[in-house]
């Protein structure tokens, strides 16, 4: 396959805002999401630390290899030679002119960022990159659905030409550039190799202890089976036949590898009896479908599973846009002990956008009951609500609450 350079939403952020102002930026995201391909277009020199010779030089003389590199330097897969981060720190600290855009660092792990002594603190501006959004697949890297939902005027979306089958096809195809466009058989083999690399090699670069690949894969399989649900570490431990502490460590490890993401529970002093457990989502719905051994036909027959994967599809689409939103926005879920729940909560400057996700082609007022309840509780702080579904027609359900096709997440409103 000929590699295609998709227009990425992160490219605009990096080129327009970050490189002109900061000396070093760090791009993190799952292996294979397109970090290297995307960032290489901005670099004069590329140091690929997955190459043995370059890696050896970076380990033995990290300051020297940076000093010899000209122009803007892309340091790819830093975790292969962590010593290079100390050299970046020293180069930034000794550059009295604070030259903007000197270093771009990419990596497939986030663990070192959690350490107090990590040399990137205060020097590397972190940017999270996800797999391909549906907008990027349609050659649009400028539309941000989150910003649209927070506009003063509620967005009015047009009719969608996508069927439920179309959405399921997009779910199974996944978000990894190298998997997109492959036949079902070829894509399955690619995902097999991806998981093998992940559990056999990548995990060892992150973990403080030596992870056991078979057990790690079992924990991953449990997380996949529970995507779109609240995280239950005890159940995961039972599924994987490991101790609860091991399950907890491996879940964190998979999160460090950007393969799973937790959506925290939302809290507000105006609401009581709220659950505190986060939800878990697999970063790529296509990888989830592969590990569950389901294709589009199998999904169409399993209402529960399609609901989980459809919610993960929506959550990961939105998550990718958090990084490039005009204002800092956080994503949560909500559930209380009285049975009220909302799949996704977006919060910005005290304003709330609340979203329900339904994989059906028809929805009604009953599908918005969580949104109606939250609207009543929050009043003016409730900015906008939507039931995102697999149908074709947008329509208003109540004050500030709509039903919208899932394609509204990548196709701009008519009043934009």
PyMOL commands that set and color helices and strands:
alter all, ss='L'
color gray80, all
select helices_A, chain A and resi 9-18+35-40+52-60+62-68+78-81+83-94+111-114+134-137+145-149+164-173+184-206+213-225+233-240+244-256+285-291+296-300+303-322+365-381+406-409
alter helices_A, ss='H'
color red, helices_A
select strands_A, chain A and resi 24-28+45-48+73-76+103-107+125-128+229-230+260-263+279-282+330-335+341-348+351-357+382-389+395-398+401-405
alter strands_A, ss='S'
color yellow, strands_A
deselect
rebuild
show_as cartoon
